[in-house]
């Protein structure tokens, strides 16, 4: 049998996706047992208050992307679900939001904005 010597060139985006996939495969076994039909992704964003435009646009974009992934079969047959809660761009609310998402056993956190420090 002839050995396949085809070389595959990976860009930075592909390498990230492969790395994320490896992380997902190793770290999500416990999560997979709890949520066999979906993958929960959490977000603490400014959905209200003077900076609400930052969070609402980001969450809308994430939901649109998740819908596209879900419509094409999801991730290994599992649907993505975004749990987005308001932190009003306030550090005190962010901690409570983060803890709420941890209690709900989200697989990952994303789509958040950081506050500048003085």
Secondary structure, 3 states (H helix, E strand, C coil): CCCCCCCCCCCHHHHHHHHHHHHHHHHCHHHHHHCCCEEEEEEEECCCCCCHHHHHHHHHHHHHHHHHHHHCCCECCEEEEEEEEECCCCHHHHHHHHHHHHHCCCCEECCCCCCCCC
